Amino acid sequence: MKILFYSANFAPEPTGIGKYSGEMAAWLAARGHEVRVVCAPPYYPAWRVAPGYAWPPWRRESWQGVDVWRAPLWVPQRPGGLARVLHLLSFAVASLPSMAAQIFWRPQVVMTVAPFFVCAPAGWLVARLTGARAWLHVQDFEVDVAFRMGLLKGGLAQRAILGAERWLLRRFDRVSSISRRMRERLVDKGVAPDRVRALPNWVDVDSLRPLDRPSAYRAELGIAADAVVALFSGTLGPKQGLMLIPEAARLLAARPEIVFVVCGDGVMKPALEVACAGLPNVRLLPLQPAARLGELLGLADIHLLTQSPDAEDLVLPSKLSGMLASGRPVVATTRAGTEIAEVLADCGVVVAPEDAAALAAALQDLAQAPERRAAVGRAARLWAERHMGAAGVLAALEADLGQKASP
């Protein structure tokens, strides 16, 4: 089968959407499918184009059996408001020649991956011109998030953009998303229920296993063997509610046996570095190699999943799958009743968002209860095996790709 992916973020970007798009394409190519990808150069989460990709701006390369067509985009230094809109539009426009070229290849399925919903029209049009099935995969509701967080403003603009989104969503043969609540939201936006599909963020549970020994990162960071590590690992962006971490660390300054480690890159990194300055119980790490993911996640005694309340149920964080697979409890900042809270009912602890005192109290309670941490960690691992295993998720996707779309 000929499968065309249209995704701005694509491997070798090590985290988030780029990681999942890359793994999905590589897995299907290894299964014998002809796979092409139209994407941007690697730039996320650092928000700068990776070395070696600035020129030539349009290029074609092979990656793990996948035929990759890269088109340029403008990457702002401060990706907010109008700058973010122009950033998205720059790729949508620059990638049009590459997408037009795929018409002659005649794919059988065109899967557009959002965010970058502005790419959906071109993805849909290429599918219609070639007789391919048009599939839209929604990783997060970027339009809703942008308005909730104030990145986009204006009642008239909101009605117009949401109306256009609703119209376009209904044109795709398949629309998938990563969580139950997000699929329900697709139906609320007008997508027929029989066209909605589940495509959760997966994890390779065979290669990512709980560590049965101390992580090598403990020695590298000078963390005592008996210290309890609270780890945040992922994109340092505005949706993550990251400034709660230094607040909680300050409240726990008298408990030196609880050590915070924050690992990642993103636009919030400078502010986070300032907020953590002078806190002896905080360690900051840059983005780590993908090959060391198991070692990094195994550093945690407790995983931190801070989240802006404005993004609740509009996105299910991709980092959650790795946290659960590592067999460690998760402390999340989210309201009761959200899907994150439902997932963590047996796999962690949920505290109110933007409440540093509640976060500090939850960490202190877990730090004092090693047997409880172990039991909750086992439940987390079991949940990942049952619901997020890569082999099962990707096999279901492959089967659905081959099905005839409903009229």
ZAPA-854197 format. One line per 8 residues: number of its first residue (from 1); for each residue y, z, x of C-alpha. Coordinates in nm, 2 decimals. Each point is the difference from the previous one (the first is absolute). Layout:
REM residues N
NUM = Y,Z,X ~ ...
END
This chain:
REM residues 407
1 = 0.00,0.00,0.00 ~ 0.35,-0.08,0.11 ~ 0.22,0.31,-0.03 ~ 0.38,0.01,0.08 ~ 0.17,0.34,0.05 ~ 0.38,0.02,-0.03 ~ 0.11,0.33,0.15 ~ 0.31,0.07,0.21
9 = -0.18,0.29,0.17 ~ -0.32,-0.10,0.17 ~ -0.21,0.11,0.30 ~ 0.03,0.09,0.28 ~ 0.24,0.24,-0.16 ~ -0.19,0.33,0.03 ~ 0.09,0.18,-0.32 ~ 0.05,-0.05,-0.38
17 = 0.00,-0.33,-0.17 ~ -0.03,-0.21,0.32 ~ -0.31,0.19,0.10 ~ -0.17,-0.05,-0.34 ~ 0.10,-0.36,-0.03 ~ -0.14,-0.07,0.35 ~ -0.33,0.19,-0.07 ~ -0.05,-0.18,-0.33
25 = 0.06,-0.35,0.15 ~ -0.22,0.07,0.31 ~ -0.28,0.14,-0.22 ~ 0.00,-0.31,-0.22 ~ 0.01,-0.24,0.30 ~ -0.30,0.18,0.15 ~ -0.18,-0.06,-0.33 ~ 0.04,-0.37,0.05
33 = 0.31,-0.07,-0.21 ~ 0.28,-0.22,0.12 ~ 0.30,0.23,0.01 ~ 0.37,-0.08,0.07 ~ 0.29,0.24,0.00 ~ 0.37,-0.07,-0.02 ~ 0.19,0.30,0.13 ~ 0.29,0.14,0.21
41 = -0.01,0.10,0.36 ~ -0.11,0.36,0.06 ~ 0.30,0.22,-0.05 ~ -0.11,0.31,-0.20 ~ 0.03,0.30,0.01 ~ 0.24,-0.02,0.30 ~ 0.23,-0.24,-0.19 ~ 0.03,-0.23,0.30
49 = -0.18,-0.32,0.08 ~ -0.29,0.06,0.24 ~ 0.05,-0.13,0.36 ~ -0.11,-0.36,0.04 ~ 0.05,-0.09,-0.37 ~ 0.37,-0.08,0.00 ~ -0.06,-0.36,0.12 ~ -0.12,-0.24,-0.13
57 = 0.10,0.13,-0.34 ~ -0.27,-0.21,-0.18 ~ -0.34,0.01,0.16 ~ -0.37,-0.04,-0.07 ~ -0.26,0.22,0.16 ~ -0.36,0.10,-0.05 ~ -0.09,0.37,-0.05 ~ -0.36,0.12,-0.06
65 = -0.10,-0.33,-0.16 ~ 0.31,-0.01,-0.22 ~ 0.25,-0.29,0.02 ~ 0.34,0.18,0.02 ~ 0.33,-0.18,-0.08 ~ 0.30,0.22,0.09 ~ 0.36,-0.06,-0.12 ~ 0.31,0.19,0.11
73 = 0.19,0.26,-0.19 ~ 0.32,0.20,0.06 ~ -0.06,0.36,0.09 ~ 0.30,0.23,-0.07 ~ 0.06,0.31,0.22 ~ 0.07,0.20,-0.31 ~ -0.23,-0.13,-0.28 ~ 0.18,0.13,-0.31
81 = 0.17,-0.15,-0.31 ~ 0.13,-0.35,0.05 ~ -0.15,-0.02,0.35 ~ -0.35,0.06,-0.13 ~ 0.05,-0.27,-0.27 ~ 0.11,-0.25,0.26 ~ -0.29,0.10,0.22 ~ -0.25,-0.08,-0.28
89 = 0.18,-0.33,-0.09 ~ 0.01,-0.12,0.36 ~ -0.38,-0.01,0.02 ~ -0.04,-0.14,-0.35 ~ 0.22,-0.29,0.10 ~ -0.12,-0.05,0.36 ~ -0.36,0.00,-0.11 ~ 0.04,-0.28,-0.26
97 = -0.08,-0.29,0.25 ~ -0.32,0.18,0.11 ~ -0.10,0.06,-0.36 ~ 0.08,-0.36,-0.09 ~ -0.23,-0.12,0.28 ~ -0.29,0.19,-0.17 ~ 0.01,-0.23,-0.30 ~ -0.17,-0.27,0.21
105 = -0.28,0.25,0.10 ~ -0.07,0.07,-0.37 ~ -0.10,0.36,0.00 ~ -0.22,0.13,-0.29 ~ 0.16,0.34,-0.01 ~ 0.36,0.10,0.09 ~ 0.05,0.37,0.03 ~ 0.36,0.12,0.04
113 = 0.04,0.36,0.12 ~ 0.30,0.20,-0.12 ~ 0.22,0.17,0.11 ~ 0.21,-0.30,0.06 ~ -0.02,-0.08,-0.37 ~ 0.26,-0.28,0.07 ~ -0.29,-0.19,0.15 ~ -0.19,0.00,-0.33
121 = 0.16,-0.32,-0.13 ~ -0.11,-0.21,0.30 ~ -0.35,0.15,-0.01 ~ -0.03,-0.08,-0.37 ~ 0.14,-0.35,0.04 ~ -0.23,-0.10,0.28 ~ -0.30,0.12,-0.20 ~ 0.11,-0.20,-0.30
129 = 0.06,-0.32,0.20 ~ -0.34,0.02,0.16 ~ -0.20,0.12,-0.30 ~ -0.08,0.33,0.18 ~ -0.03,0.34,-0.16 ~ 0.33,0.19,0.03 ~ -0.06,0.36,0.10 ~ 0.28,0.26,0.05
137 = -0.09,0.33,0.18 ~ 0.25,0.28,-0.05 ~ 0.00,0.26,0.27 ~ 0.31,0.17,-0.14 ~ 0.26,-0.06,-0.27 ~ 0.28,-0.08,0.24 ~ 0.25,-0.09,-0.27 ~ -0.05,0.33,-0.19
145 = 0.01,0.20,0.32 ~ 0.32,-0.18,0.11 ~ 0.18,0.09,-0.32 ~ -0.14,0.36,-0.01 ~ 0.11,0.07,0.36 ~ 0.34,-0.16,-0.04 ~ -0.07,-0.29,0.24 ~ 0.09,-0.23,-0.29
153 = 0.25,0.10,-0.27 ~ 0.14,-0.13,-0.33 ~ -0.14,0.00,-0.35 ~ 0.06,-0.37,-0.06 ~ -0.17,-0.09,0.33 ~ -0.29,0.23,-0.07 ~ -0.06,-0.16,-0.34 ~ 0.02,-0.35,0.14
161 = -0.23,0.07,0.30 ~ -0.26,0.19,-0.20 ~ 0.00,-0.27,-0.27 ~ -0.06,-0.27,0.27 ~ -0.27,0.22,0.15 ~ -0.17,0.04,-0.34 ~ 0.01,-0.37,-0.07 ~ -0.15,-0.09,0.34
169 = -0.27,0.27,-0.02 ~ -0.14,-0.16,-0.31 ~ -0.04,-0.34,0.16 ~ -0.27,0.11,0.25 ~ -0.37,-0.04,-0.07 ~ -0.07,0.33,0.17 ~ 0.22,0.30,0.08 ~ -0.15,0.28,0.20
177 = 0.13,0.33,0.12 ~ -0.12,0.30,0.20 ~ -0.02,0.29,-0.26 ~ -0.07,0.06,-0.36 ~ 0.36,0.10,-0.09 ~ 0.13,-0.31,0.17 ~ -0.24,-0.22,-0.20 ~ 0.12,0.17,-0.32
185 = 0.35,-0.08,0.10 ~ -0.09,-0.37,0.04 ~ -0.12,0.00,-0.36 ~ 0.32,0.17,-0.10 ~ 0.19,-0.28,0.17 ~ -0.18,-0.26,-0.21 ~ -0.31,-0.10,0.20 ~ -0.30,-0.05,-0.22
193 = -0.26,0.27,0.06 ~ -0.28,-0.25,0.07 ~ 0.20,-0.14,0.28 ~ 0.06,0.33,0.18 ~ -0.23,0.09,0.28 ~ -0.05,0.31,0.23 ~ 0.04,-0.06,0.37 ~ 0.04,0.34,0.16
201 = 0.10,0.06,0.36 ~ -0.33,0.05,0.18 ~ -0.12,0.17,0.31 ~ -0.29,-0.08,0.23 ~ -0.19,0.32,-0.06 ~ -0.27,-0.11,0.25 ~ 0.23,-0.01,0.29 ~ 0.25,0.27,-0.10
209 = -0.19,0.32,-0.02 ~ 0.10,0.37,0.02 ~ 0.02,0.12,0.36 ~ -0.25,0.27,0.08 ~ 0.19,0.10,0.32 ~ 0.36,0.07,0.09 ~ 0.22,-0.31,0.01 ~ 0.11,-0.12,0.34
217 = 0.35,0.01,-0.13 ~ 0.00,0.38,0.01 ~ -0.01,0.01,0.37 ~ 0.24,-0.29,0.04 ~ 0.26,0.17,-0.22 ~ -0.07,0.35,0.14 ~ -0.12,0.14,-0.33 ~ -0.22,0.31,0.02
225 = -0.36,-0.04,-0.11 ~ 0.04,0.27,-0.27 ~ 0.33,-0.14,-0.14 ~ 0.01,-0.15,-0.35 ~ 0.15,-0.35,0.01 ~ 0.19,-0.15,-0.30 ~ 0.01,-0.37,0.06 ~ 0.22,-0.27,-0.15
233 = -0.11,-0.35,0.12 ~ 0.15,-0.31,-0.14 ~ 0.32,-0.20,-0.06 ~ 0.32,0.20,0.04 ~ 0.18,-0.15,-0.30 ~ 0.23,0.13,-0.27 ~ -0.28,0.01,-0.26 ~ -0.19,0.26,0.20
241 = 0.22,0.31,-0.06 ~ -0.02,0.07,0.37 ~ 0.29,0.24,0.03 ~ -0.21,0.26,-0.17 ~ -0.21,0.04,0.31 ~ 0.26,0.15,0.23 ~ 0.11,0.22,-0.28 ~ -0.35,0.14,-0.04
249 = -0.04,0.03,0.38 ~ 0.32,0.21,0.01 ~ -0.14,0.23,-0.27 ~ -0.32,0.04,0.20 ~ 0.17,0.05,0.34 ~ -0.14,0.35,0.01 ~ -0.35,-0.13,-0.03 ~ -0.05,-0.18,0.33
257 = -0.37,-0.05,-0.07 ~ 0.10,-0.27,-0.26 ~ 0.11,-0.32,0.19 ~ 0.15,-0.30,-0.17 ~ -0.07,-0.35,0.15 ~ 0.19,-0.30,-0.13 ~ -0.13,-0.34,0.11 ~ 0.14,-0.34,-0.08
265 = 0.30,-0.23,0.01 ~ 0.26,-0.12,-0.25 ~ 0.36,0.02,-0.11 ~ 0.00,0.38,-0.06 ~ -0.11,0.07,0.36 ~ 0.35,0.07,0.15 ~ 0.09,0.24,-0.28 ~ -0.33,0.17,0.02
273 = 0.04,0.05,0.38 ~ 0.33,0.16,-0.06 ~ -0.13,0.23,-0.27 ~ -0.30,0.11,0.22 ~ 0.20,0.06,0.32 ~ -0.04,0.36,0.12 ~ -0.31,0.06,-0.22 ~ -0.28,0.12,0.24
281 = -0.26,-0.03,-0.27 ~ 0.05,-0.38,-0.05 ~ -0.13,-0.29,0.22 ~ 0.11,-0.36,-0.06 ~ -0.22,-0.29,0.10 ~ 0.07,-0.37,0.00 ~ -0.23,-0.24,-0.19 ~ -0.34,0.03,0.16
289 = -0.26,-0.28,0.08 ~ -0.22,-0.09,-0.30 ~ -0.30,0.06,0.23 ~ 0.09,0.37,0.01 ~ 0.04,0.04,-0.38 ~ -0.31,0.22,-0.03 ~ 0.11,0.22,0.28 ~ 0.35,0.03,-0.14
297 = -0.11,0.09,-0.36 ~ -0.26,0.24,0.15 ~ 0.29,0.19,0.16 ~ 0.10,0.13,-0.35 ~ -0.13,0.32,-0.14 ~ 0.22,-0.09,-0.30 ~ 0.15,-0.34,-0.09 ~ 0.36,-0.02,-0.13
305 = 0.08,-0.25,-0.27 ~ 0.37,0.05,-0.08 ~ 0.13,-0.24,-0.26 ~ 0.34,-0.07,-0.16 ~ -0.02,0.09,-0.37 ~ 0.17,-0.34,-0.07 ~ -0.31,-0.18,0.12 ~ -0.26,0.20,-0.19
313 = -0.26,-0.22,-0.17 ~ 0.19,-0.31,0.11 ~ -0.21,0.00,0.32 ~ -0.32,0.17,0.11 ~ 0.06,0.06,0.37 ~ -0.24,-0.21,0.22 ~ -0.03,0.28,0.25 ~ -0.18,0.21,-0.26
321 = -0.33,-0.18,0.05 ~ -0.02,0.08,0.37 ~ 0.10,0.36,-0.06 ~ -0.29,0.05,-0.25 ~ -0.25,-0.18,0.22 ~ 0.08,0.23,0.29 ~ -0.14,0.29,-0.19 ~ 0.31,0.21,0.00
329 = 0.19,0.16,-0.29 ~ 0.33,-0.16,-0.11 ~ 0.32,0.18,-0.10 ~ 0.21,-0.24,-0.21 ~ 0.35,0.04,-0.15 ~ -0.03,-0.15,-0.34 ~ 0.03,0.11,-0.36 ~ -0.30,0.10,-0.21
337 = -0.14,-0.28,-0.20 ~ 0.06,-0.28,0.25 ~ -0.30,-0.19,0.13 ~ 0.04,0.15,0.35 ~ -0.04,0.34,-0.17 ~ -0.31,-0.12,-0.18 ~ -0.16,-0.13,0.32 ~ 0.08,0.33,0.18
345 = -0.13,0.23,-0.28 ~ -0.30,0.08,0.22 ~ 0.12,-0.15,0.33 ~ 0.31,0.19,0.08 ~ 0.31,0.18,-0.13 ~ 0.29,-0.13,-0.20 ~ 0.35,0.16,0.02 ~ 0.32,-0.09,-0.17
353 = 0.20,-0.28,0.17 ~ 0.31,0.09,0.20 ~ -0.11,0.37,0.02 ~ -0.03,0.10,0.36 ~ -0.08,0.36,-0.08 ~ -0.30,-0.11,-0.22 ~ -0.12,-0.23,0.28 ~ 0.03,0.27,0.26
361 = -0.19,0.25,-0.23 ~ -0.28,-0.25,-0.06 ~ -0.04,-0.07,0.37 ~ 0.00,0.37,0.08 ~ -0.27,0.07,-0.26 ~ -0.23,-0.28,0.13 ~ 0.06,0.10,0.36 ~ -0.14,0.35,-0.08
369 = -0.31,-0.14,-0.19 ~ -0.22,-0.20,0.24 ~ -0.30,0.00,-0.23 ~ 0.21,-0.13,-0.29 ~ 0.14,-0.28,0.23 ~ -0.35,-0.10,0.09 ~ -0.12,-0.01,-0.36 ~ 0.30,-0.20,-0.12
377 = -0.04,-0.23,0.30 ~ -0.36,-0.08,-0.10 ~ 0.11,-0.08,-0.35 ~ 0.27,-0.23,0.14 ~ -0.25,-0.19,0.21 ~ -0.24,-0.03,-0.30 ~ 0.29,-0.14,-0.21 ~ 0.08,-0.27,0.26
385 = -0.37,-0.10,0.03 ~ -0.03,-0.04,-0.38 ~ 0.33,-0.17,-0.08 ~ 0.15,-0.15,0.32 ~ -0.28,-0.14,0.21 ~ 0.10,-0.34,0.15 ~ -0.33,-0.17,-0.06 ~ -0.01,0.07,-0.37
393 = 0.37,-0.08,-0.07 ~ -0.01,-0.33,0.20 ~ -0.33,-0.11,-0.15 ~ 0.14,0.05,-0.35 ~ 0.31,-0.20,0.10 ~ -0.22,-0.29,0.13 ~ -0.19,-0.01,-0.32 ~ 0.31,-0.01,-0.21
401 = 0.16,-0.27,0.21 ~ -0.29,-0.23,-0.10 ~ 0.04,0.06,-0.37 ~ 0.17,-0.25,-0.22 ~ 0.34,0.13,-0.12 ~ 0.05,0.06,-0.37 ~ 0.19,-0.27,-0.18
END
